[in-house]
Structure formats: C-alpha cells, structure tokens
Amino acid sequence: MHPVAFRIVAIFPLVFTLACNVASATVAIPDPVLDEPLSATKGERVAVVAGGCFWGIQAVFEHVKGVIDVKAGYAGGSADTAHYEIVSSGRTGHAESVRIKYDPSQISYGQLLKVFFSVAHDPTELNRQGPDYGTQYRSAIFCSNEGQERIGKAYIDQLNQAKVFGAPIVTVISVGNSFYEAEAYHQDYAVHHPNEPYIVINDLPKVASLRKQFPNLYVSR
C-alpha cells in the first residue's frame, strides 16, 4: 500500500492512541529564558524543526504570527534520498521536517520553539508520533547556526528541569543540515484535505490548540 494511503487508513484502530497523543502534546509551557531579542527592523530568518508527520507541523506554523512561509520537506539525510517513498523506509537519516521562514521583528526563535514543544507535537515520544513510527518521525531541531543551537539546548534543559512533561524530552538538536522541499502534493496537505480522517483526528486539534493557548500569536490564513 502506498505510504500516504496507509497513513490515512491505519488511523482507525488508533483513534484512542491519537487522542492521548494530542492531549499530551498540548501542554502549557513557560517562555524560554534564553532567547534572541526581537529585531528592530523587518527581516527573514529560517527555523527547521521535525516532529512526526510534516502535514500537521506545517498546518500549525502557517497560523503563527510573524511566520512568512512554511514548507514541508526532509532534513538530516542526503539530497539523493530526499524523496517520500525512500524517506518512508526509515533508513535515510532524514526526518519529515518543516522549514519556517519568519520575521524576527514579530516573533523570536524561542517563541517558535515554544509553539513547537507545546502544541505542534509531543517531544517525549522517541522515533514516533501517534500512529507514525520510525526515525523519519523523530523529534528534531535542525539549527542553521550556533545561536539557534544554544537557544534550543537551553530551552530543553529548562523544560526538563521544570518537569513540564511527564517524561524527558527526546528532541535531537543538530547544526548545518540541509533542508530539501517535499513533493508538491505534500505542501499544504491539511489545507487541501481538511476532511481526511488523519487530518481531522491528528492535525486539526493541534491548530485548535494553537488558537486556544496562543491567541496573541494565532492568525487565520
């Protein structure tokens, strides 16, 4: 069965598991102590994160104030294996990821990570999110520079020390990985397929949680 079709069909026996996953991922967490200051002028910076199926992560960040553009794709592996059918094997080193272009005068990198950890996914699940299993669904932050790395590591330490979650955060941080855009049919998948069971059960609740928990950051598109 095609991986996309399997992802949609396979959710029916796992509705309860998904419901639990969504509940555990929508956790109120503190602001990062270490963060970049808001820029005095408009600009464009990039953040790349991974946390399960990229459909839902993209859907969340497309509704965040200050975000200019979000693309689904792959990070952690090489260019020649950055294709959905190959990445789905779990043997490429890639994770399903999103590249977030944002205006640093409107939102900081740390605030993007706050959304990532609180409503976009469950950072305590190792190599999985809900019904999706494999290293391609791991929780990861792909930093473009050492400043992002410092903020990410400090925030994870902060959240672990505060015992915000019921288990340790397993998010992996790395620097310098290339991002490769996914196939066109994956882009804005939740927007184009809002009634698919997978989207309804697993991804739309994340967007709803963003709107509820972060009313000052939520924007409609």
C-alpha positions as CSV (number, residue, x, y, z in Angstrom):
1,M,0.0,0.0,0.0
2,H,1.2,3.5,-0.8
3,P,2.6,5.1,2.4
4,V,0.2,8.0,2.2
5,A,-2.8,5.7,1.8
6,F,-1.6,3.6,4.7
7,R,-1.1,6.6,6.9
8,I,-4.8,7.6,6.3
9,V,-6.3,4.1,6.6
10,A,-4.3,2.9,9.6
11,I,-5.6,5.5,11.9
12,F,-8.9,3.9,12.6
13,P,-7.7,1.3,15.2
14,L,-5.6,4.0,16.8
15,V,-8.1,6.8,17.4
16,F,-7.7,6.5,21.2
17,T,-3.9,6.5,20.9
18,L,-4.0,9.6,18.8
19,A,-6.4,11.3,21.2
20,C,-4.0,10.7,24.0
21,N,-1.1,11.9,21.9
22,V,-2.9,15.2,21.1
23,A,-3.7,15.7,24.7
24,S,-0.1,15.2,25.9
25,A,1.2,17.5,23.2
26,T,-1.0,20.4,24.1
27,V,0.9,21.3,27.3
28,A,1.2,24.8,28.7
29,I,4.9,25.6,29.0
30,P,7.0,28.6,30.0
31,D,8.7,31.1,27.8
32,P,12.4,30.3,27.1
33,V,14.7,32.0,29.5
34,L,17.4,32.2,26.8
35,D,16.1,33.7,23.5
36,E,17.0,36.1,20.7
37,P,15.7,39.6,21.1
38,L,13.1,40.9,18.7
39,S,14.7,42.7,15.8
40,A,14.2,46.4,15.4
41,T,13.6,46.0,11.7
42,K,11.7,43.6,9.5
43,G,13.7,40.7,8.0
44,E,13.6,37.0,7.2
45,R,15.2,34.2,9.2
46,V,14.8,30.4,9.0
47,A,14.0,27.7,11.5
48,V,13.7,24.0,10.7
49,V,12.0,21.5,13.0
50,A,10.7,18.0,12.8
51,G,8.1,16.2,15.0
52,G,6.1,13.5,13.2
53,C,4.2,13.9,10.1
54,F,5.0,17.2,8.4
55,W,1.4,17.8,7.4
56,G,0.4,18.8,11.0
57,I,3.6,20.7,11.8
58,Q,3.2,22.8,8.6
59,A,-0.5,23.4,9.4
60,V,0.3,24.7,12.9
61,F,3.1,27.1,11.9
62,E,1.1,28.5,8.9
63,H,-1.2,30.1,11.6
64,V,1.6,31.7,13.7
65,K,2.0,35.4,13.7
66,G,5.3,36.5,12.1
67,V,5.7,33.4,10.0
68,I,6.2,34.3,6.4
69,D,6.2,30.9,4.7
70,V,6.3,27.2,5.7
71,K,7.4,24.3,3.6
72,A,7.2,20.6,4.2
73,G,10.4,18.6,3.5
74,Y,13.2,16.5,4.6
75,A,16.3,17.1,6.7
76,G,19.1,15.0,8.2
77,G,20.0,13.0,5.1
78,S,21.4,13.5,1.6
79,A,19.8,15.1,-1.5
80,D,19.6,11.8,-3.4
81,T,17.4,10.2,-0.8
82,A,15.1,13.2,-0.1
83,H,12.0,11.5,-1.7
84,Y,8.9,10.5,0.2
85,E,9.0,6.8,-0.8
86,I,12.7,6.5,0.2
87,V,12.4,8.5,3.4
88,S,9.5,6.3,4.5
89,S,11.8,3.4,4.7
90,G,13.3,5.0,7.9
91,R,16.9,4.3,6.7
92,T,17.9,7.6,5.0
93,G,18.7,9.7,8.1
94,H,16.0,12.1,7.0
95,A,13.2,13.3,9.2
96,E,9.9,14.7,7.9
97,S,10.6,18.4,8.6
98,V,9.3,21.9,8.0
99,R,11.2,25.0,7.1
100,I,9.8,28.1,8.7
101,K,10.7,31.5,7.3
102,Y,9.8,34.1,9.9
103,D,10.1,37.9,10.5
104,P,12.4,38.3,13.6
105,S,10.7,41.7,14.3
106,Q,7.4,39.9,15.0
107,I,8.4,36.6,16.6
108,S,11.6,35.2,18.1
109,Y,13.2,31.8,17.5
110,G,12.5,30.9,21.1
111,Q,8.8,31.6,20.7
112,L,8.7,29.4,17.6
113,L,10.2,26.6,19.8
114,K,7.6,27.2,22.4
115,V,4.8,26.5,19.9
116,F,6.8,23.5,18.6
117,F,7.1,21.9,22.1
118,S,3.6,22.8,23.4
119,V,1.1,22.2,20.6
120,A,2.9,21.0,17.4
121,H,4.0,17.6,18.7
122,D,4.9,15.5,21.7
123,P,8.7,15.9,22.3
124,T,8.8,12.9,24.7
125,E,8.0,10.3,22.0
126,L,11.1,8.6,20.6
127,N,11.0,8.0,16.9
128,R,7.3,8.2,16.6
129,Q,4.3,10.5,16.8
130,G,0.9,8.9,17.4
131,P,0.4,6.1,14.8
132,D,3.5,7.0,12.8
133,Y,6.6,5.0,13.7
134,G,10.2,5.3,12.5
135,T,13.3,7.6,12.7
136,Q,11.7,9.7,10.0
137,Y,9.1,10.8,12.5
138,R,11.6,11.7,15.2
139,S,11.6,15.0,17.2
140,A,14.4,17.2,16.0
141,I,15.6,20.7,15.6
142,F,17.9,21.4,12.7
143,C,19.8,24.6,13.5
144,S,21.3,27.0,11.0
145,N,23.8,28.4,13.4
146,E,25.2,28.1,16.9
147,G,22.9,30.8,18.3
148,Q,19.9,28.6,17.5
149,E,21.6,25.6,18.9
150,R,22.3,27.4,22.2
151,I,18.6,28.6,22.5
152,G,17.3,25.1,21.7
153,K,19.6,23.2,24.1
154,A,18.9,25.8,26.9
155,Y,15.2,25.5,26.4
156,I,15.2,21.7,26.5
157,D,17.2,21.8,29.7
158,Q,14.8,24.4,31.1
159,L,11.8,22.3,30.4
160,N,13.3,19.1,31.6
161,Q,14.5,20.7,34.9
162,A,11.0,22.1,35.4
163,K,9.5,18.6,34.7
164,V,6.9,20.2,32.4
165,F,6.4,16.9,30.7
166,G,5.8,13.5,32.3
167,A,8.9,12.1,30.6
168,P,12.3,13.5,29.4
169,I,12.3,15.4,26.1
170,V,14.0,13.3,23.4
171,T,14.3,16.0,20.8
172,V,17.7,15.8,18.9
173,I,19.5,19.0,18.0
174,S,22.0,19.3,15.2
175,V,23.6,22.1,13.2
176,G,24.2,22.5,9.5
177,N,21.8,20.0,7.9
178,S,20.4,20.9,4.5
179,F,16.6,21.1,4.0
180,Y,15.0,19.6,0.9
181,E,11.4,20.5,0.0
182,A,9.0,17.7,-0.2
183,E,6.9,16.8,-3.3
184,A,4.2,19.3,-4.3
185,Y,1.3,17.0,-3.2
186,H,2.6,17.2,0.4
187,Q,2.6,21.0,0.6
188,D,-0.4,22.5,2.5
189,Y,-1.8,19.0,2.7
190,A,-4.1,19.8,5.7
191,V,-5.4,22.8,3.8
192,H,-6.2,20.8,0.7
193,H,-7.6,17.7,2.5
194,P,-9.3,19.1,5.7
195,N,-11.8,16.2,5.8
196,E,-9.4,13.3,5.7
197,P,-9.7,11.3,8.9
198,Y,-6.0,11.5,9.6
199,I,-6.1,15.3,9.4
200,V,-9.3,15.6,11.3
201,I,-8.1,13.4,14.2
202,N,-4.4,14.2,14.4
203,D,-3.7,17.7,12.9
204,L,-6.7,20.0,13.2
205,P,-6.7,19.6,17.0
206,K,-3.2,21.0,17.0
207,V,-4.3,24.1,15.1
208,A,-7.2,24.5,17.5
209,S,-4.8,24.2,20.5
210,L,-2.6,26.9,19.0
211,R,-5.6,29.2,18.7
212,K,-6.6,28.5,22.3
213,Q,-3.2,28.6,24.0
214,F,-1.7,31.4,22.0
215,P,-4.4,33.8,21.0
216,N,-1.8,36.6,20.6
217,L,0.2,34.5,18.2
218,Y,-2.6,32.9,16.2
219,V,-3.5,34.3,12.8
220,S,-6.1,33.0,10.3
221,R,-5.0,32.3,6.8
